[in-house]
Amino acid sequence: MAEEKRQGFLKGAAILSMSTIIVKAVGLVFSLLLANQIGAVGVGYFNSAYGVFAVFNALATAGLPVAVSKMISSAYAVGKKKQADRIFIVAFTAFILLGLIFSLAMFFFSEQFAVHFIGSPGANFAIKALAPTVFFVCIMSSVRGYFQGRSHMMPTAISQIIESVAKVVIGLSLAMYAETRFQDSQLSAAAAILGVSASAALGAVYLLFYKRYKASKEKNMASPNRIVSSRSEIAKDLFRLAIPIAIGSCLLYILDMADTKIIYDRLQNVLMYSEEAAVALYGTWGSALKLYDLPGSIVIAVSSSILPVISGAFSRKEQGTITRMTTSGIRISFLITIPCSVGLMSFAGPLGRLFYSDVEESAGVERLLTLVAIGVVFNGILYITNSIMQAHGRVNTPVINMVIGGVIRLITNYILVGMPEINIAGAAASTVLSTFIMMVLNLIAVYRLVPKIENPLRIVLPMIISAAVMGVCSYAAFYGLKLFLPEKISMLLAIIVAVAVYFTMAVLTKAIKESDLRMLPKGDQLVRKLHIHDPRHFKT
């Protein structure tokens, strides 16, 4: 049973990780093209609108998908298919209602949010354009939670790819039209965001059709006649799990909005920047955050896969499986984020120039990305430990830790952003500090829950060595290639060198183990060819 669960986790994590890489690559292309199309000011309005969206999205979807995934995986773990089906029906109804309410609130009160919550009146139209996204994301979250609870990650992966491709095609087309027609940063940002809403609608349609198709195929499947909980009991259990997560995420995003308001206030009222200059600085910070968030999004895919596996093991009281899955999740998070952190530091300058042709704006991204890159590791561990605690039903601890980190970020931002020599770089420094504190608090809590997991220091040391060698080799390759080739091509080739060097070093230093390799396409063949075997890892 443990081996089956391991394979289910690895397969699910591999599917979501691959789709996330595709989605983020497409998303990065979207961000690059959008930044060059509408400029830092337009990107600032775009990102400001996302700050408002994030609060409503957290209220509607942060807790329920986790609760749905956990409850459905627990039901399937003990053979209660009918119970799982009813959980989905109750959750879907709740999602529809929440999505509708929050979308309407976001649309009709967009001006108030823009002026009073984030201090950027120009984001009004972008917030209106983004309002329908909440409704469609709610629909997607209910179906994704259902399939993730069954460790069936393919629907989530395909819907994400549909969303990302549609966002690029529709969003950029609308942004280009608005920029040409109106030459107004506010309207251009709103037009780009209309593409986001349209892409979410397409993702929701795909998932609904797929769920209906799967239901028709499974309609005549034999199912034990087990006792099924009432809808009210299921709703009570759903919201008992979901509300603390939703409140925590909502508080975190409210803190994010307050953070945005503080940044604008300190830049304009203390450092005396104009509104347009402040929005432009915030736009460069948003561009740096896009790159900062890339590795974490892959870890989220691993987290989504590990949660139902640990939940099922918890229901069956399989402590050995819980320990192995927890160790594997933390190991994979480090394996992904450590080289990404080194890579972002090494290529901060070229990456900044990818976003903006303007020298000052690209230099701003370089500065911010170099500062925030170390936080990539902390952020990845934060995601995976949140999922581990949620799988154990400990939904309050991550919330408390996130709020503590959020308050620390507000305080440090208020102090640092108001300093002329630091200004917007204070946002990067406060992000790293607050994320580090949250990570430490989460790790302490996880070690109390699962005391026999591997020591993080033993896990990370060979990865740090591998990433350091990778950084030196890729940096040298980039500057050597740049003598003969354009910068963008040189960077692409240097990234390929980085991946090859890191993988080779990870094998030599034993940073990568058999289970990690098996997550990759043709992983079994790689294990045999490289003669990598750890008989203790995932021993059944």
N, C-alpha and C positions, 0 to 999 in steps of 0.2 A: 504493500500500500504506500509506504514512504517513497519507494522508487517511482511509482506511478504519479504521485503528487509532485515529486521533483521534476519529472518530465513535463507534467502539465504546467508547472511554474516556468520552466525554462522555455517551453514552446510559446506560452503566452507572452512572456517577457521579450522573447526574440521578435515575435510578430509586432508587438506594440513599439518596441525599440526601432525596428526597421521603418515602420510607418511614421514614427516620430521624426526620424532622421530625414525622411522624404518631405514630411510636412514642414519641418523647420528650415530645410534647404529652400523649399518653395517660398516659405514665409520670409526668409532672409532676402531672397530675390525681390519679393514684394516691397519690403522695407527699403531696400537700396534704390529701387526704381521710384518708389513714392517720395523718398527724401530728395532725390534729384529732380523730381517733377514739381513738388509743391514747396520745397525748401524747408529749412529748420523751423520757420514760423508755423507753416502748415502742419508739420509733424508735431509741433508743440500743442496745437489745438487738438489734433488727432489723439495724442497720448493723454491730454487732459480729459477728453470725453471718456476714454477708457477707464480713468480713475473713478468716475461716477458709475459707469457700467459695472465695474468690478464689485462695488458694494451690493447692488441689486442681484448680480449674478451669484455672489456668495450667499446672500440670504436665501435665494431660490434653489441653488444647486450644490453648495459646498458640502452640506451634511447629508442630504437625502441619497445621492448616488453611493456614498460610502455605506450608509445604512442598508440600502437595497442590496448592494453587493455582499455585505456581511451576512444579512439575513437569508438571502437566497443560497449562498454557499453553505451556510449552516443547515438549511432545509434539505438541500441535495446530499449533504454529507450523511444524513440519517435516512435518506430515501423518501423524502416528502415532496414529490413533484407538484402535487396539487396545492400544497402550502406555498411553494415557490410561485406558482402561477397567480395565486390570489395576492401574494405580496406585490407582484408586479402591477396588478390591476389597481390596488389601493395607492401605490406609489405614483402610477401614471396619472391618476385623477388629481392627486395632490400637486403634482408638477404642473399640470395644465392650469389649475386655478392660480397657483403662485406666479407662474410665468405671465399670465394675462394681467394680473393685478400690478405686478412690478413694471411690466412694459408700459402700461397706461400711465403709471405714476411718473416714470422716467420721461415719457413724451410730453405730458402736460405741465410738468414742473421743471422742464429743462433749463429755463432761464434762471430760476431760483438756484438750481444746483450750480450752474456756471458762475453766477455772481457771488453767492454767499458761501458755497462749500469749497470751491477750488480757486476762487478769485481770478477767473479767466472768462470774462463775459463773451469773448469771441468763440468760445467752445459751444455756445448754445445750439447752433444748427447741427453740429457733429453729435451732440447728445441726443437730439431728436432722431437723427438718422440711425443711431445705434440702438434705440429703444426696442424695436421688434426683435433684435437678436436675443434678448433675454427670454422671450417666449419660445423661440425655436431651440435655444440651448437647453431649456427645461425639458422639452420633448426628447431631445437627443440624450440628455443625462439619464432619464428614466430607462430608456432602452439599453443604453450602454451599461448602466448599473446591473440590469438583469443579465445580460450576456457575460459581463465580467464576473458576476457571482457564479456563473457556470464555467468559469475559466475559458470562455469562448471569446477570444480577443479580435477575431477577424472583422466582425461588423464595425467595431470601434475604429479599427485601423483604416478600413475602406472609407468610412464616413469622414474621418479626419482628412484623408487625401482629397476627397471630393470637395470638402470645405476649402482647403488651402488653394487648390487649383482654381476653383470658382472665384475665390477672393482676389487672386491675381488678375484673372481675365476681366471680371466685372468691375472690381474696385479701381484698377488702374485705368480702364477705359473711361469710367465715369469721372475719375480725377482729371484725366487728360482733357476730357470735354469741358469740364467746369473751369479748369485753368485757362484753356484757350478762349472759352466763351465769356467768362466773367473776370478773370485775372484777380481773384479774391481768395486769400488764403483760408478764410473761414468757410466759404462755399466749397473750395477744393477739398478740404479735410472732410466736410460733410458728405461730399460725393463719394470719396474713397470709402467712407464708412458704410454708405448704402450698399457697396459691394460686399462688405462683411456681413450685413444683415441678409442679403440675398444668398450668400454662400451658406450661412447657417440654415436657411430655409431648405436649400437643396440637400444638405446633410440630414436634416430631420425627415424629409420625404423618403430618402433612401432607407433610413433605419426603420421607419414605419412599415414600408413595403417588405423589408427583409424579415421583420418580426412577424408580420402576417403570413409570409411564406413559410417560415419555420413552424408556426403554430398549425398551419394546415398539414404539414408533413408529420407532425407529432400528434395529431388529433386522435388517431386510432391506436396509438401506442398504449400498451398495457401499463396501468399504473396502480399500485397497491391502494386499497380503499382505507387510507389512514385518516385519522381525525384532523380536520383543518380548522385553524383558529378563525374566529369571527373577524369581520372587517374592522370593527372598532378596536379589537385587541391588537391586530396587526398595525393599525394606524398609531396606536399608543406606543408600541415597541419601536416603530419607525421613527417617530418624532422624539422618543426618549434618546435614541442614538443620534438622530440628526440635529436636534436643536443645539446642543452644546457645540458641535462642530460648526454649524451655521453661524451661531452667535460669535464664536471665536474668529471665524474667517471674516465675518461682517465687521467686527471690531477692528480687525487688522486692516481691512480696506478703508474703514472710516479713518483710521490712523493714517493710512496712505493719503487719503484726501486732505486730511489736516496737514500732513507732511507737504503736499503740493502747495497748499495755501501758505504755509510757513515759508517755503522756498520763494514763492512769488512775492510775498510780503517783505522778506528780508532783502531780496534783490532790488525791489522797486522803492521801498520806503526807507531802507537803511543805506543801501549802496547806491540808490538813486538811478537805477537803470530804467529806461523807458519800458512800457508794456511790451512792445515788439522785441526789444533786446532781451527781456526776461523770458519771453516765450521761446525765443531762439535758443537761449541757453538751456531751457528745460527740454527743448527738442533734441539737443545734442546729448543730454543725459538720457533721454528716452531711447536714442539710437544705441548708446552704450549698453543700456539695459537689455535691448533686444539680443545682443550677443551674449551678455551675462546669463540670460535665461535659457539659452540653447541647451547647455549640458543638463541643466535641471529638468528640462522637459523630457529628456530621455530617462532620467531617474524616475520621474513621475510614471512613465510607462512600466518600469520595473515595479514600482510601488503598487500600481493598479493590479499587477499580476500576483504579487506576493500576498496582498490582503486577503483574497478569498481562500488561498491555500492555508495560511495561518489560522484563519477563522474556522475552516473545516477541521484542521488538526486540533484546535482548541475545543471544538464541540465533541470530538472523539477522545479528548484527553491524551493526545499523542505528544508528550513533552519533547521527545527526541526529534521529531519532525519540526516542532516549533523552533528548537535551538538551531537546527541545521538551516532552516529557511531564514531565520533572523541573521545568522552569520553570513549566509550567502548574499542576502540583500545589502548588508552593510559593505561587504567586500566589493560587490559589483558597483555600488555607488562610488566608492573610492577609485575603483579601476577606471570608471568613466570620467570623473570630475578632476582628478589630479592632473592628467595630461592636458585636459581642456584648459585648466587654469594656467598652466605653463605656456600653452599655445597662445592664449589670449594676451598674455603679457608680452610674449615674443613678437607677436604680429599686430600689436595695438595700433601702430602707425599706419601700416598698409590697410588695415581694416577700416580705420577712420577715413582714409582717402577713398575707400570703396563707397562709403555712405555719401560723402560730400566732396564736390570738386572745389568748393571754396576752402582756401588754406586755413583760415581761422576756425571755421566750423569743424573741419577734419582734425585739426590739432586739438580741439576741445574733446572730441570723441576719444582720441588717443590718450589724452591725459586721464579722462574719467575711466576708461577701460583698464588702463594700467593699474589704477588704484583699486578698482572693484574686483579684479580678476581672482584674487585669492579667496574672495567670498563664494566663488563657484563651488568649492569643496564643501564649505559649511552649509550652503544651500542644499546641495545634494543629500547630505546626511540628514538634514532637517526633514526633507520630503520622506525619505525611507523610514526614519524613526517615527514620524507621524503615523504612517500606515501601520507599522508594527504595533503601536499602542492602540490604534483604532481597532485592529483585528482582535485584540485582547478585551475590547469593550471599554478601554480607558480613554474615553473621549474628552474628558475635562482637562487632563494634564497638558496635551498639546495646546489647548486653548489658552491656558494660563501662561504657558511659556511664550506663546506668540504675542500675547498682550504685553508681557514684560519686555520683550524685545522691541515691540512697536513703540512703547513709551520711551525707552532709551533712545530709539532713533529720532523721535520728535525732539527730545531735549538736545541731543548732540547736533541735529540739523539747525535748531534755533541758534545755537552758539556758533557753529562753524560757518554756515552759509552767510552769516552777517559779517564775517571777517573779510575785508577787501582782498587780501592776498590769497584767500581760499575760495570764496564765493561758491559756485555750483559744485566744486570738488568736495565740499562738505557733505553733499548728498551721498557721494560714493563712500566716503570714510564712515559715515554713520550707518550705511547699509551693511558694510563689512562687520563693524563692531556689533550691531544688534543681531545679525545672523549668527555670528560666533557664539554669543551668549545663549541664544535660543538652542543652538546645536548642542552645547555643553549640557544645558538643562535636560534636553531630550535624551542624550546618551546616558546620563545618570538614571533617568526614569526607566529606560529600556534595560539597563543592566540590573536594575532591581527586579524587573519582571522576568528576565531571562538571564540569570547570573552565570550560566556556563558558556556563553558565547565567547568567541575568540577576542583576545585583546586587540584593540584598534592599532596600537603602536606596532605590533607584530605584523598587522595587515598592511600598513601604509609604507613602512620603510623601503621594501623593494620597489614599490610603485613610485616613490619619490626619486629613488636612484634612476629608475628607468625613464621617468619624465624629465629629469635633469639632463641626461644624456641626449634624449630626444630634442630638448630645447636647444642645446648647443649645436647639434647636427643640422637641425632644420633652419636655425638662424644663419649658420654658415652657408648652407645650400641656397637660401634665399638671396643673400647678398652676393654670392658668387654668380648665380643665374641672372641677377638683375644687371650684371655687366653686359649681358648679351641679349636679354629678352625683356619685353615690357613687364612692368611691376606686377600686374594682375596675373599674368601667366606664371611668372616666377613664384608668386605666393602660392598659387594652386599646386605647382610642382613641389614646392617646399613642404606643403601640407601632406602630400603623398609620401614624401621622404619621412616626415614626422610620424605618420601612422606606421610605416614599415619599421622604423627604428624603435619606436615604443613597443610594438608587438614583439620584435626580436629580443629586446632587453627584458621585457616582461616574462618571456619564456626562459631566458637565461638566469634571471634572478628569482625564478619561481613565484613571481608576483601574480602570474596568471595560472589558474589551476584547471584541472580536467573539466569541472562543471562549468567554468566560464567559457571555455572553448566550445563546449557542446551547445552553447546558446547561438553560436554563429552558424550561418549556412554551411553545410558540409562539415559540421563540427566534429562528428564522429570520425570522419576520415582524417581531419587535422590531428586529433588526439592520437590516432594510430601512427601517423607519419612522424609526429614530433616525439612520440614515446613518452607522453605526459600522463602520469597516473598517480593519483593520491588515494590509496586504499582507505584512508580515514575519512575522506570528504564524502558526505552523503552516504555513509555506510548504513546499510539496511539491516 
